Amino acid sequence: MSENVKKVLIIGYVWPEPNSSAAGSRMMQLVEFFQSQYYQVVFSSPAAESEHRFPFESIGVEKAEIKVNSSSFDDFIKNLNPDIVLFDRFIMEEQFGWRVDKFCPDAIKLLETVDLHCLREARHTALKQQRSFTRKDLFSEISQREIASIFRCDLSLIISDYEFKLLIEEFKVDSSLLILLPFMLDNLESSTYKSLPSFEKRQNFISIGNFRHAPNWDAVLYLKQTIWPLIHKKLPNAEMHIYGAYPPPKATQLHNPKQKFHILGWAKDAKIVMGNARICLAPLRFGAGLKGKLVEAMQQGTPSITTDIGAEGMHGDLKWNGMIENEPTTFADAAVSLYKDKDIWLKYQNNGMDIFNTFYNKDKLSSTFSKRLNNIIDNITEHRLNNFTGSMLRHHSMKSTQYMSQWIEAKNRNIKD
């Protein structure tokens, strides 16, 4: 790798699986962005490689395995000397941020949040306790960790406008440390929609999502136990097709052909199965960020029925490409009526194209990101001077993290000896 080439090091929480999760697709969009800006991309992760991981060697991305709590990373990053380090989720910034600060202090530090974990966990806690989500739920230990990570970085990529506003209004994060950057996708053409399967050629309902993601599993269980029986009673010939990577035994046990409820596992091509379905169902009861399955539904001309949480941050003031219902009875009624009504179905399909082209325009978003990033690079000293809270947190929090990491490394070394 030439010394004159601009380099970006991505520290991934996992190896991206673009066909398995929205997070995987999002990461590949960021890789594509950096390559379009003529950066040499190095992707590293302490996670074990998975069977569905993207083959980086096919697009010229260098792959590096790294270890947590290991000084081997110090030599690795000193030798690489990247211009930018992108942390995939705050957990990676906690693990490796202090090492980047110590051995590569001039590197621009970016944080890819994917979604606000603290918001997702707070909502999950409220749901498990069968009560409404409150403002108090937000201010948890995980919030302290995640917001501290945002302050320690030079710029955090926020995928949802709801979360962007939440960070500014509730957590008092300065907007100079944030950029609203939804999924970056090619615009849809009317001709593309015309080539998709028609209303008549589409059958059945679909729900899709990685089973390791807690909101997805909850939605599947909610569908099976509460919503699907209501739909099945009125549409006995329609089928519910559930796709998703890594279905556990508790999920496969829900497969019931007699009830027309099918657990079909990993979809080799999610676009094809989405494009053949008539309606996408996403009864999400907690979660955060943008929902990749719903963006993909828009892309494939498939109207969707979801909840307020499912549609959150995804369509602004534009009309949804389907219906938004929070109660199981009204959710099921909406699914049944839309399944039968071609005219309304076509109207919602067009709504999806409008949303998709307005909010996920790759060229527009890439241009905004590039300008913002280059401005920070050109003015990094002043940018960091204006973030005293971040400097303070790096000084105190990172010292404690450094000593803990070094203690763990020494302990592990003694165990091996």
GISUL-V908468 format. One record per residue. N is the residue number from 1. RES is the residue in one small letter. PHI is phi in radians with two decimals (* if undefined). PSI is psi in radians with two decimals (* if undefined). D_FIRST is the distance of its C-alpha to the first C-alpha in whole Angstrom. Layout:
BEGIN
n->N res->RES phi->PHI psi->PSI d_first->D_FIRST
n->N res->RES phi->PHI psi->PSI d_first->D_FIRST
END
This chain:
BEGIN
n->1 res->m phi->* psi->2.17 d_first->0
n->2 res->s phi->-1.15 psi->2.52 d_first->4
n->3 res->e phi->-1.17 psi->-0.42 d_first->7
n->4 res->n phi->-1.53 psi->-0.16 d_first->9
n->5 res->v phi->-1.36 psi->2.36 d_first->7
n->6 res->k phi->-1.20 psi->2.38 d_first->10
n->7 res->k phi->-2.20 psi->2.43 d_first->9
n->8 res->v phi->-2.16 psi->2.25 d_first->12
n->9 res->l phi->-1.79 psi->2.15 d_first->13
n->10 res->i phi->-1.81 psi->2.20 d_first->16
n->11 res->i phi->-1.84 psi->1.80 d_first->18
n->12 res->g phi->-1.56 psi->2.46 d_first->21
n->13 res->y phi->-1.16 psi->-0.68 d_first->24
n->14 res->v phi->-2.44 psi->2.97 d_first->24
n->15 res->w phi->-1.38 psi->2.26 d_first->22
n->16 res->p phi->-1.07 psi->2.42 d_first->23
n->17 res->e phi->-2.20 psi->1.46 d_first->26
n->18 res->p phi->-1.09 psi->-0.38 d_first->27
n->19 res->n phi->-1.58 psi->-0.01 d_first->30
n->20 res->s phi->-1.97 psi->-0.47 d_first->31
n->21 res->s phi->-2.65 psi->2.71 d_first->31
n->22 res->a phi->-1.14 psi->-0.59 d_first->31
n->23 res->a phi->-1.10 psi->-0.67 d_first->28
n->24 res->g phi->-1.16 psi->-0.73 d_first->26
n->25 res->s phi->-1.11 psi->-0.73 d_first->26
n->26 res->r phi->-1.06 psi->-0.76 d_first->26
n->27 res->m phi->-1.08 psi->-0.69 d_first->22
n->28 res->m phi->-1.18 psi->-0.53 d_first->21
n->29 res->q phi->-1.12 psi->-0.69 d_first->23
n->30 res->l phi->-1.21 psi->-0.69 d_first->20
n->31 res->v phi->-1.05 psi->-0.78 d_first->17
n->32 res->e phi->-1.08 psi->-0.70 d_first->19
n->33 res->f phi->-1.04 psi->-0.88 d_first->19
n->34 res->f phi->-1.12 psi->-0.63 d_first->16
n->35 res->q phi->-1.16 psi->-0.62 d_first->14
n->36 res->s phi->-1.19 psi->-0.39 d_first->17
n->37 res->q phi->-1.66 psi->0.22 d_first->17
n->38 res->y phi->1.16 psi->0.61 d_first->13
n->39 res->y phi->-1.63 psi->2.47 d_first->11
n->40 res->q phi->-1.42 psi->2.16 d_first->8
n->41 res->v phi->-1.76 psi->2.25 d_first->10
n->42 res->v phi->-2.04 psi->2.15 d_first->10
n->43 res->f phi->-1.88 psi->2.23 d_first->14
n->44 res->s phi->-2.26 psi->2.72 d_first->16
n->45 res->s phi->-2.83 psi->2.53 d_first->19
n->46 res->p phi->-1.47 psi->-0.08 d_first->22
n->47 res->a phi->-1.38 psi->2.72 d_first->24
n->48 res->a phi->-1.24 psi->2.55 d_first->25
n->49 res->e phi->-1.21 psi->2.48 d_first->24
n->50 res->s phi->-1.87 psi->2.84 d_first->27
n->51 res->e phi->-1.18 psi->-0.45 d_first->28
n->52 res->h phi->-1.79 psi->0.22 d_first->27
n->53 res->r phi->-1.16 psi->2.64 d_first->24
n->54 res->f phi->-1.23 psi->2.39 d_first->22
n->55 res->p phi->-1.39 psi->1.52 d_first->19
n->56 res->f phi->-1.01 psi->-0.52 d_first->16
n->57 res->e phi->-1.06 psi->-0.39 d_first->15
n->58 res->s phi->-1.30 psi->-0.27 d_first->17
n->59 res->i phi->-2.14 psi->0.26 d_first->15
n->60 res->g phi->1.36 psi->0.40 d_first->12
n->61 res->v phi->-1.68 psi->2.23 d_first->11
n->62 res->e phi->-1.33 psi->2.46 d_first->10
n->63 res->k phi->-1.94 psi->2.37 d_first->13
n->64 res->a phi->-2.44 psi->2.29 d_first->14
n->65 res->e phi->-1.60 psi->2.33 d_first->17
n->66 res->i phi->-2.23 psi->2.88 d_first->19
n->67 res->k phi->-2.15 psi->2.55 d_first->22
n->68 res->v phi->-1.41 psi->2.67 d_first->25
n->69 res->n phi->0.90 psi->0.78 d_first->26
n->70 res->s phi->-2.46 psi->2.28 d_first->24
n->71 res->s phi->-1.23 psi->-0.12 d_first->23
n->72 res->s phi->-1.07 psi->-0.47 d_first->20
n->73 res->f phi->-1.17 psi->-0.54 d_first->18
n->74 res->d phi->-1.06 psi->-0.84 d_first->18
n->75 res->d phi->-1.16 psi->-0.66 d_first->16
n->76 res->f phi->-1.04 psi->-0.84 d_first->14
n->77 res->i phi->-1.35 psi->-0.53 d_first->14
n->78 res->k phi->-1.10 psi->-0.75 d_first->14
n->79 res->n phi->-1.23 psi->-0.64 d_first->11
n->80 res->l phi->-1.27 psi->-0.75 d_first->9
n->81 res->n phi->0.87 psi->1.06 d_first->11
n->82 res->p phi->-1.25 psi->2.70 d_first->11
n->83 res->d phi->-1.39 psi->-0.55 d_first->13
n->84 res->i phi->-2.35 psi->2.44 d_first->15
n->85 res->v phi->-2.12 psi->2.16 d_first->17
n->86 res->l phi->-1.88 psi->2.07 d_first->19
n->87 res->f phi->-1.59 psi->2.21 d_first->21
n->88 res->d phi->-1.57 psi->1.66 d_first->23
n->89 res->r phi->1.43 psi->2.62 d_first->27
n->90 res->f phi->-1.12 psi->-0.43 d_first->28
n->91 res->i phi->-1.09 psi->-0.63 d_first->28
n->92 res->m phi->-1.26 psi->-0.58 d_first->25
n->93 res->e phi->-1.17 psi->-0.67 d_first->25
n->94 res->e phi->-1.07 psi->-0.73 d_first->28
n->95 res->q phi->-1.26 psi->-0.75 d_first->26
n->96 res->f phi->-2.02 psi->-0.15 d_first->23
n->97 res->g phi->-1.02 psi->-0.77 d_first->23
n->98 res->w phi->-1.17 psi->-0.54 d_first->25
n->99 res->r phi->-1.23 psi->-0.66 d_first->22
n->100 res->v phi->-1.12 psi->-0.79 d_first->20
n->101 res->d phi->-1.04 psi->-0.68 d_first->22
n->102 res->k phi->-1.35 psi->-0.72 d_first->23
n->103 res->f phi->-1.87 psi->-0.17 d_first->19
n->104 res->c phi->-2.58 psi->1.05 d_first->17
n->105 res->p phi->-1.14 psi->-0.37 d_first->21
n->106 res->d phi->-1.49 psi->-0.14 d_first->19
n->107 res->a phi->-1.19 psi->2.42 d_first->17
n->108 res->i phi->-1.28 psi->2.28 d_first->19
n->109 res->k phi->-1.83 psi->2.07 d_first->21
n->110 res->l phi->-1.95 psi->2.54 d_first->22
n->111 res->l phi->-2.09 psi->2.10 d_first->24
n->112 res->e phi->-1.62 psi->1.91 d_first->25
n->113 res->t phi->-1.38 psi->-0.44 d_first->29
n->114 res->v phi->1.18 psi->-1.09 d_first->29
n->115 res->d phi->-2.69 psi->2.94 d_first->33
n->116 res->l phi->-1.38 psi->1.87 d_first->35
n->117 res->h phi->-1.05 psi->-0.65 d_first->35
n->118 res->c phi->-1.13 psi->-0.62 d_first->38
n->119 res->l phi->-1.21 psi->-0.79 d_first->40
n->120 res->r phi->-1.06 psi->-0.80 d_first->40
n->121 res->e phi->-1.19 psi->-0.63 d_first->41
n->122 res->a phi->-1.12 psi->-0.75 d_first->44
n->123 res->r phi->-1.16 psi->-0.65 d_first->45
n->124 res->h phi->-1.13 psi->-0.74 d_first->45
n->125 res->t phi->-1.05 psi->-0.79 d_first->47
n->126 res->a phi->-1.10 psi->-0.71 d_first->50
n->127 res->l phi->-1.12 psi->-0.77 d_first->50
n->128 res->k phi->-1.11 psi->-0.53 d_first->50
n->129 res->q phi->-1.57 psi->0.09 d_first->53
n->130 res->q phi->0.95 psi->0.87 d_first->55
n->131 res->r phi->-2.50 psi->2.98 d_first->55
n->132 res->s phi->-1.32 psi->2.56 d_first->53
n->133 res->f phi->-1.21 psi->2.34 d_first->50
n->134 res->t phi->-2.17 psi->2.89 d_first->51
n->135 res->r phi->-1.04 psi->-0.61 d_first->49
n->136 res->k phi->-1.08 psi->-0.56 d_first->49
n->137 res->d phi->-1.06 psi->-0.49 d_first->47
n->138 res->l phi->-1.15 psi->-0.59 d_first->44
n->139 res->f phi->-1.59 psi->1.31 d_first->44
n->140 res->s phi->-2.01 psi->3.12 d_first->43
n->141 res->e phi->-1.10 psi->-0.70 d_first->41
n->142 res->i phi->-1.16 psi->-0.55 d_first->38
n->143 res->s phi->-1.12 psi->-0.77 d_first->39
n->144 res->q phi->-1.04 psi->-0.73 d_first->38
n->145 res->r phi->-1.18 psi->-0.79 d_first->35
n->146 res->e phi->-1.21 psi->-0.75 d_first->33
n->147 res->i phi->-1.20 psi->-0.62 d_first->35
n->148 res->a phi->-1.06 psi->-0.69 d_first->34
n->149 res->s phi->-1.11 psi->-0.71 d_first->30
n->150 res->i phi->-1.06 psi->-0.76 d_first->30
n->151 res->f phi->-1.14 psi->-0.59 d_first->32
n->152 res->r phi->-1.29 psi->-0.31 d_first->29
n->153 res->c phi->-1.65 psi->2.81 d_first->26
n->154 res->d phi->-1.36 psi->-0.53 d_first->26
n->155 res->l phi->-2.74 psi->2.34 d_first->26
n->156 res->s phi->-1.98 psi->2.36 d_first->27
n->157 res->l phi->-1.58 psi->2.02 d_first->27
n->158 res->i phi->-1.91 psi->2.20 d_first->31
n->159 res->i phi->-1.53 psi->-0.37 d_first->32
n->160 res->s phi->-2.14 psi->2.36 d_first->35
n->161 res->d phi->-1.16 psi->-0.46 d_first->38
n->162 res->y phi->-1.10 psi->-0.79 d_first->40
n->163 res->e phi->-1.25 psi->-0.58 d_first->38
n->164 res->f phi->-1.04 psi->-0.84 d_first->37
n->165 res->k phi->-1.17 psi->-0.67 d_first->40
n->166 res->l phi->-1.07 psi->-0.75 d_first->41
n->167 res->l phi->-1.11 psi->-0.68 d_first->38
n->168 res->i phi->-1.31 psi->-0.80 d_first->40
n->169 res->e phi->-1.43 psi->-0.70 d_first->43
n->170 res->e phi->-1.62 psi->-0.69 d_first->43
n->171 res->f phi->-1.81 psi->0.00 d_first->41
n->172 res->k phi->1.00 psi->0.66 d_first->41
n->173 res->v phi->-1.42 psi->2.30 d_first->37
n->174 res->d phi->-1.19 psi->2.43 d_first->36
n->175 res->s phi->-1.10 psi->-0.33 d_first->35
n->176 res->s phi->-1.17 psi->-0.29 d_first->32
n->177 res->l phi->-1.69 psi->0.03 d_first->31
n->178 res->l phi->-2.23 psi->2.61 d_first->31
n->179 res->i phi->-2.39 psi->2.31 d_first->30
n->180 res->l phi->-1.41 psi->1.97 d_first->32
n->181 res->l phi->-2.40 psi->1.50 d_first->29
n->182 res->p phi->-1.19 psi->-3.00 d_first->31
n->183 res->f phi->-0.99 psi->2.44 d_first->30
n->184 res->m phi->-1.87 psi->1.83 d_first->28
n->185 res->l phi->-2.32 psi->2.67 d_first->29
n->186 res->d phi->-1.18 psi->2.46 d_first->30
n->187 res->n phi->-1.08 psi->2.66 d_first->34
n->188 res->l phi->-1.61 psi->2.49 d_first->37
n->189 res->e phi->-1.84 psi->2.66 d_first->39
n->190 res->s phi->-1.01 psi->-0.61 d_first->43
n->191 res->s phi->-1.13 psi->-0.53 d_first->42
n->192 res->t phi->-1.13 psi->-0.77 d_first->40
n->193 res->y phi->-1.11 psi->-0.66 d_first->43
n->194 res->k phi->-1.16 psi->-0.43 d_first->45
n->195 res->s phi->-1.50 psi->-0.15 d_first->43
n->196 res->l phi->-1.35 psi->2.79 d_first->43
n->197 res->p phi->-0.97 psi->2.46 d_first->46
n->198 res->s phi->-1.33 psi->3.00 d_first->49
n->199 res->f phi->-0.96 psi->-0.78 d_first->51
n->200 res->e phi->-1.16 psi->-0.57 d_first->54
n->201 res->k phi->-1.46 psi->-0.18 d_first->51
n->202 res->r phi->-1.63 psi->2.51 d_first->49
n->203 res->q phi->-2.45 psi->2.71 d_first->51
n->204 res->n phi->1.31 psi->2.96 d_first->51
n->205 res->f phi->-1.85 psi->2.69 d_first->49
n->206 res->i phi->-2.35 psi->2.55 d_first->45
n->207 res->s phi->-2.44 psi->2.43 d_first->43
n->208 res->i phi->-2.50 psi->2.49 d_first->40
n->209 res->g phi->2.88 psi->2.57 d_first->37
n->210 res->n phi->-1.05 psi->2.20 d_first->36
n->211 res->f phi->-1.21 psi->-0.30 d_first->38
n->212 res->r phi->-1.32 psi->-0.20 d_first->36
n->213 res->h phi->-1.58 psi->2.00 d_first->37
n->214 res->a phi->-0.93 psi->-0.75 d_first->40
n->215 res->p phi->-1.06 psi->-0.59 d_first->41
n->216 res->n phi->-1.18 psi->-0.77 d_first->41
n->217 res->w phi->-1.11 psi->-0.74 d_first->43
n->218 res->d phi->-1.06 psi->-0.70 d_first->45
n->219 res->a phi->-1.14 psi->-0.69 d_first->46
n->220 res->v phi->-1.11 psi->-0.79 d_first->46
n->221 res->l phi->-1.11 psi->-0.71 d_first->49
n->222 res->y phi->-1.12 psi->-0.71 d_first->50
n->223 res->l phi->-1.06 psi->-0.88 d_first->51
n->224 res->k phi->-1.11 psi->-0.80 d_first->52
n->225 res->q phi->-1.48 psi->-0.53 d_first->55
n->226 res->t phi->-2.09 psi->-0.84 d_first->56
n->227 res->i phi->-1.54 psi->-0.80 d_first->55
n->228 res->w phi->-1.07 psi->-0.68 d_first->54
n->229 res->p phi->-0.98 psi->-0.60 d_first->58
n->230 res->l phi->-1.22 psi->-0.69 d_first->59
n->231 res->i phi->-1.25 psi->-0.81 d_first->57
n->232 res->h phi->-1.05 psi->-0.58 d_first->58
n->233 res->k phi->-1.11 psi->-0.61 d_first->62
n->234 res->k phi->-1.69 psi->-0.37 d_first->62
n->235 res->l phi->-2.24 psi->1.25 d_first->60
n->236 res->p phi->-1.13 psi->-0.34 d_first->60
n->237 res->n phi->-1.65 psi->-0.22 d_first->59
n->238 res->a phi->-1.36 psi->2.63 d_first->55
n->239 res->e phi->-2.03 psi->2.64 d_first->52
n->240 res->m phi->-1.85 psi->2.03 d_first->50
n->241 res->h phi->-1.88 psi->2.08 d_first->46
n->242 res->i phi->-1.89 psi->2.07 d_first->44
n->243 res->y phi->-1.99 psi->2.64 d_first->40
n->244 res->g phi->2.94 psi->2.54 d_first->38
n->245 res->a phi->-1.30 psi->2.62 d_first->35
n->246 res->y phi->1.02 psi->0.88 d_first->36
n->247 res->p phi->-1.21 psi->2.19 d_first->40
n->248 res->p phi->-1.36 psi->2.92 d_first->42
n->249 res->p phi->-0.94 psi->-0.64 d_first->45
n->250 res->k phi->-1.13 psi->-0.41 d_first->47
n->251 res->a phi->-1.47 psi->-0.80 d_first->46
n->252 res->t phi->-1.11 psi->-0.44 d_first->46
n->253 res->q phi->-1.21 psi->-0.25 d_first->50
n->254 res->l phi->-1.40 psi->-0.24 d_first->50
n->255 res->h phi->-1.04 psi->2.14 d_first->50
n->256 res->n phi->-2.58 psi->1.57 d_first->54
n->257 res->p phi->-1.00 psi->-0.57 d_first->54
n->258 res->k phi->-1.10 psi->-0.60 d_first->58
n->259 res->q phi->-1.58 psi->0.07 d_first->57
n->260 res->k phi->1.07 psi->0.56 d_first->54
n->261 res->f phi->-1.99 psi->1.92 d_first->52
n->262 res->h phi->-2.03 psi->2.12 d_first->49
n->263 res->i phi->-1.64 psi->1.93 d_first->46
n->264 res->l phi->-1.91 psi->-0.01 d_first->43
n->265 res->g phi->1.26 psi->-2.68 d_first->40
n->266 res->w phi->-1.17 psi->2.32 d_first->37
n->267 res->a phi->-1.67 psi->2.10 d_first->36
n->268 res->k phi->-1.05 psi->-0.68 d_first->34
n->269 res->d phi->-2.32 psi->1.71 d_first->34
n->270 res->a phi->-1.11 psi->-0.53 d_first->35
n->271 res->k phi->-1.13 psi->-0.70 d_first->36
n->272 res->i phi->-1.15 psi->-0.83 d_first->38
n->273 res->v phi->-1.19 psi->-0.58 d_first->41
n->274 res->m phi->-1.20 psi->-0.71 d_first->41
n->275 res->g phi->-1.24 psi->-0.31 d_first->42
n->276 res->n phi->-1.61 psi->-0.18 d_first->44
n->277 res->a phi->-1.53 psi->2.67 d_first->46
n->278 res->r phi->-1.49 psi->-0.66 d_first->49
n->279 res->i phi->-2.48 psi->2.45 d_first->48
n->280 res->c phi->-1.71 psi->2.27 d_first->45
n->281 res->l phi->-1.92 psi->2.27 d_first->47
n->282 res->a phi->-2.47 psi->1.34 d_first->45
n->283 res->p phi->-1.41 psi->1.16 d_first->47
n->284 res->l phi->-1.34 psi->2.24 d_first->45
n->285 res->r phi->-1.82 psi->-0.25 d_first->47
n->286 res->f phi->-2.69 psi->2.98 d_first->44
n->287 res->g phi->2.45 psi->-3.04 d_first->40
n->288 res->a phi->-2.80 psi->3.11 d_first->38
n->289 res->g phi->1.27 psi->-2.85 d_first->35
n->290 res->l phi->-1.74 psi->2.60 d_first->35
n->291 res->k phi->-1.73 psi->1.88 d_first->37
n->292 res->g phi->-1.01 psi->-0.63 d_first->34
n->293 res->k phi->-1.10 psi->-0.60 d_first->37
n->294 res->l phi->-1.37 psi->-0.58 d_first->39
n->295 res->v phi->-1.17 psi->-0.73 d_first->37
n->296 res->e phi->-1.12 psi->-0.61 d_first->36
n->297 res->a phi->-1.09 psi->-0.77 d_first->40
n->298 res->m phi->-1.04 psi->-0.77 d_first->40
n->299 res->q phi->-1.07 psi->-0.60 d_first->37
n->300 res->q phi->-1.71 psi->0.19 d_first->40
n->301 res->g phi->1.19 psi->0.53 d_first->43
n->302 res->t phi->-1.90 psi->1.90 d_first->44
n->303 res->p phi->-1.03 psi->2.67 d_first->46
n->304 res->s phi->-2.30 psi->2.67 d_first->46
n->305 res->i phi->-2.09 psi->2.20 d_first->48
n->306 res->t phi->-2.54 psi->-2.99 d_first->47
n->307 res->t phi->-1.85 psi->3.08 d_first->48
n->308 res->d phi->-1.01 psi->-0.72 d_first->47
n->309 res->i phi->-1.17 psi->-0.65 d_first->44
n->310 res->g phi->-1.11 psi->-0.71 d_first->43
n->311 res->a phi->-1.55 psi->-0.09 d_first->43
n->312 res->e phi->-0.99 psi->2.27 d_first->42
n->313 res->g phi->1.25 psi->0.20 d_first->40
n->314 res->m phi->-1.91 psi->-0.27 d_first->39
n->315 res->h phi->-2.49 psi->0.04 d_first->42
n->316 res->g phi->0.97 psi->-2.27 d_first->43
n->317 res->d phi->-1.63 psi->0.01 d_first->47
n->318 res->l phi->-1.32 psi->2.67 d_first->46
n->319 res->k phi->-1.25 psi->2.44 d_first->48
n->320 res->w phi->-1.16 psi->2.70 d_first->47
n->321 res->n phi->-1.54 psi->0.84 d_first->46
n->322 res->g phi->2.83 psi->-2.31 d_first->49
n->323 res->m phi->-2.31 psi->2.64 d_first->51
n->324 res->i phi->-2.08 psi->1.99 d_first->50
n->325 res->e phi->-2.38 psi->2.45 d_first->53
n->326 res->n phi->-1.90 psi->-0.29 d_first->53
n->327 res->e phi->-1.76 psi->2.47 d_first->56
n->328 res->p phi->-1.01 psi->-0.69 d_first->56
n->329 res->t phi->-1.17 psi->-0.83 d_first->59
n->330 res->t phi->-1.22 psi->-0.55 d_first->58
n->331 res->f phi->-1.09 psi->-0.84 d_first->54
n->332 res->a phi->-1.14 psi->-0.73 d_first->56
n->333 res->d phi->-1.07 psi->-0.71 d_first->59
n->334 res->a phi->-1.10 psi->-0.72 d_first->56
n->335 res->a phi->-1.10 psi->-0.76 d_first->54
n->336 res->v phi->-1.15 psi->-0.82 d_first->57
n->337 res->s phi->-1.16 psi->-0.72 d_first->58
n->338 res->l phi->-1.21 psi->-0.58 d_first->55
n->339 res->y phi->-1.08 psi->-0.49 d_first->55
n->340 res->k phi->-1.69 psi->-0.31 d_first->58
n->341 res->d phi->-1.84 psi->1.75 d_first->58
n->342 res->k phi->-1.13 psi->-0.72 d_first->56
n->343 res->d phi->-1.10 psi->-0.82 d_first->56
n->344 res->i phi->-1.17 psi->-0.67 d_first->55
n->345 res->w phi->-1.02 psi->-0.79 d_first->52
n->346 res->l phi->-1.15 psi->-0.65 d_first->51
n->347 res->k phi->-1.09 psi->-0.80 d_first->51
n->348 res->y phi->-1.18 psi->-0.59 d_first->49
n->349 res->q phi->-1.05 psi->-0.77 d_first->47
n->350 res->n phi->-1.16 psi->-0.61 d_first->47
n->351 res->n phi->-1.02 psi->-0.69 d_first->46
n->352 res->g phi->-1.09 psi->-0.71 d_first->43
n->353 res->m phi->-1.14 psi->-0.69 d_first->42
n->354 res->d phi->-1.08 psi->-0.79 d_first->42
n->355 res->i phi->-1.09 psi->-0.83 d_first->41
n->356 res->f phi->-1.01 psi->-0.85 d_first->38
n->357 res->n phi->-1.30 psi->-0.39 d_first->37
n->358 res->t phi->-1.44 psi->-0.74 d_first->38
n->359 res->f phi->-1.78 psi->-0.30 d_first->36
n->360 res->y phi->-2.17 psi->0.53 d_first->33
n->361 res->n phi->-1.24 psi->1.90 d_first->32
n->362 res->k phi->-1.05 psi->-0.78 d_first->28
n->363 res->d phi->-1.09 psi->-0.79 d_first->28
n->364 res->k phi->-1.15 psi->-0.81 d_first->30
n->365 res->l phi->-1.18 psi->-0.69 d_first->29
n->366 res->s phi->-1.11 psi->-0.70 d_first->25
n->367 res->s phi->-1.11 psi->-0.78 d_first->27
n->368 res->t phi->-1.08 psi->-0.78 d_first->28
n->369 res->f phi->-1.12 psi->-0.76 d_first->25
n->370 res->s phi->-1.08 psi->-0.80 d_first->23
n->371 res->k phi->-1.11 psi->-0.75 d_first->26
n->372 res->r phi->-1.15 psi->-0.75 d_first->26
n->373 res->l phi->-1.13 psi->-0.80 d_first->23
n->374 res->n phi->-1.15 psi->-0.58 d_first->22
n->375 res->n phi->-1.15 psi->-0.69 d_first->26
n->376 res->i phi->-1.18 psi->-0.73 d_first->25
n->377 res->i phi->-1.05 psi->-0.75 d_first->21
n->378 res->d phi->-1.28 psi->-0.37 d_first->24
n->379 res->n phi->-2.26 psi->0.65 d_first->26
n->380 res->i phi->-1.12 psi->-0.63 d_first->25
n->381 res->t phi->-1.08 psi->-0.87 d_first->27
n->382 res->e phi->-1.16 psi->-0.68 d_first->30
n->383 res->h phi->-1.02 psi->-0.75 d_first->29
n->384 res->r phi->-1.33 psi->-0.54 d_first->29
n->385 res->l phi->-1.12 psi->-0.54 d_first->32
n->386 res->n phi->-1.41 psi->-0.04 d_first->34
n->387 res->n phi->-2.07 psi->1.16 d_first->33
n->388 res->f phi->-1.12 psi->-0.64 d_first->35
n->389 res->t phi->-1.02 psi->-0.73 d_first->36
n->390 res->g phi->-1.11 psi->-0.73 d_first->32
n->391 res->s phi->-1.10 psi->-0.72 d_first->32
n->392 res->m phi->-1.11 psi->-0.78 d_first->35
n->393 res->l phi->-1.17 psi->-0.64 d_first->34
n->394 res->r phi->-1.12 psi->-0.69 d_first->30
n->395 res->h phi->-1.16 psi->-0.84 d_first->32
n->396 res->h phi->-1.50 psi->-0.97 d_first->35
n->397 res->s phi->-1.12 psi->-0.72 d_first->34
n->398 res->m phi->-1.24 psi->-0.51 d_first->30
n->399 res->k phi->-1.10 psi->-0.79 d_first->32
n->400 res->s phi->-1.16 psi->-0.68 d_first->34
n->401 res->t phi->-1.14 psi->-0.71 d_first->31
n->402 res->q phi->-1.05 psi->-0.85 d_first->29
n->403 res->y phi->-1.16 psi->-0.68 d_first->33
n->404 res->m phi->-1.11 psi->-0.77 d_first->33
n->405 res->s phi->-1.10 psi->-0.75 d_first->30
n->406 res->q phi->-1.16 psi->-0.60 d_first->30
n->407 res->w phi->-1.15 psi->-0.76 d_first->34
n->408 res->i phi->-1.10 psi->-0.72 d_first->33
n->409 res->e phi->-1.10 psi->-0.75 d_first->30
n->410 res->a phi->-1.15 psi->-0.68 d_first->33
n->411 res->k phi->-1.11 psi->-0.77 d_first->35
n->412 res->n phi->-1.12 psi->-0.62 d_first->33
n->413 res->r phi->-1.16 psi->-0.72 d_first->32
n->414 res->n phi->-1.15 psi->-0.63 d_first->36
n->415 res->i phi->-1.13 psi->-0.72 d_first->37
n->416 res->k phi->-1.16 psi->-0.65 d_first->35
n->417 res->d phi->-1.24 psi->* d_first->36
END
